[in-house]
Amino acid sequence: MDKYIYDKNNGLWYELQGEYYLPCLTLPSEEEKPIGIWGQQHLRYLKEYHRVTYTNLLTNGSLNAYLADIDEQAKNMFFRLIEEYADRRDVTEQLKADKPLYGYRK
């Protein structure tokens, strides 16, 4: 028996594994983007609670881009919240330089 066969009907190659021919499938390539902590947390969430969404993103090659976008959105929201909190509490660079432990409670 041949190790590889080609099926003209569907255009797929098959590889002999034991007694069965299995299709030779590969995931589409995607651009590698750095994923920060927020993207990694979302990846963990998808794997645990939304497996179908995770599998769909993985198999169509858009998982990395999706996680990088989620990470960027979360990072922007985090910094915006920090700025709003500092404005509400009147925290300035001068205050941080003069009294670094101001407001710190044990």
C-alpha positions in Angstrom: 0.0 0.0 0.0 1.2 3.5 -0.8 2.1 5.8 2.1 0.4 8.8 0.4 -2.6 8.8 -2.0 -4.3 11.7 -3.7 -8.1 11.9 -4.1 -9.1 13.8 -7.2 -12.8 14.2 -6.0 -12.0 16.4 -3.1 -8.4 17.5 -3.8 -6.9 16.1 -0.6 -3.8 14.0 0.1 -4.2 11.1 2.5 -1.4 9.4 4.6 -1.4 5.8 5.7 -1.6 5.5 9.5 -1.7 1.9 10.5 -4.5 0.4 8.4 -6.3 3.6 7.6 -5.8 6.6 5.3 -6.1 9.9 7.2 -6.3 13.3 5.4 -3.2 15.4 5.6 -4.6 18.6 7.0 -2.7 21.7 8.3 -3.8 24.8 10.0 -3.6 28.0 8.0 -0.6 30.2 8.8 -1.2 33.4 10.6 1.0 36.4 11.5 2.6 36.1 14.9 1.8 39.1 17.1 2.9 39.4 20.7 0.1 38.7 23.2 0.3 40.2 26.7 -1.2 39.2 30.0 -4.8 40.2 29.0 -4.7 38.2 25.8 -3.3 35.2 27.6 -6.1 35.4 30.2 -8.7 35.6 27.5 -7.1 32.6 25.8 -7.4 30.6 29.0 -11.1 31.8 29.3 -11.9 30.7 25.7 -10.3 27.3 26.2 -12.2 26.7 29.4 -15.7 28.2 28.7 -16.0 28.8 25.0 -14.3 25.8 23.3 -16.3 26.2 20.0 -15.2 29.8 19.6 -11.6 28.9 20.4 -11.7 26.0 17.9 -13.2 28.2 15.2 -10.6 31.0 15.7 -7.8 28.4 15.7 -8.9 26.5 12.6 -9.5 29.6 10.5 -6.1 31.1 11.4 -7.3 34.2 13.3 -6.7 33.3 16.9 -3.5 35.2 17.3 -4.8 38.4 15.7 -8.0 38.2 17.8 -6.0 37.7 21.1 -3.6 40.6 20.2 -6.7 42.9 19.5 -8.3 41.8 22.8 -5.0 42.5 24.6 -4.7 46.0 23.1 -8.3 46.9 24.0 -7.8 45.7 27.6 -4.5 47.5 28.0 -6.1 50.7 26.8 -9.0 50.3 29.2 -6.7 49.6 32.1 -4.6 52.8 31.5 -7.8 54.8 31.0 -9.2 53.6 34.3 -5.9 54.4 36.1 -5.9 57.9 34.7 -9.6 58.4 35.7 -8.8 57.1 39.2 -5.8 59.4 39.5 -7.9 62.4 38.4 -10.6 61.7 40.9 -8.1 61.3 43.8 -6.1 64.4 42.6 -2.9 62.3 42.3 -0.2 64.3 40.4 3.4 63.7 39.6 4.4 66.3 42.1 2.4 64.5 44.9 4.0 61.2 44.0 7.4 62.8 44.1 6.9 64.6 47.4 4.9 61.9 49.3 5.4 58.5 47.7 3.6 56.7 50.5 0.8 59.2 50.9 -2.5 57.4 51.4 -0.8 54.0 52.0 -2.5 52.1 54.8 -1.3 49.0 56.6 
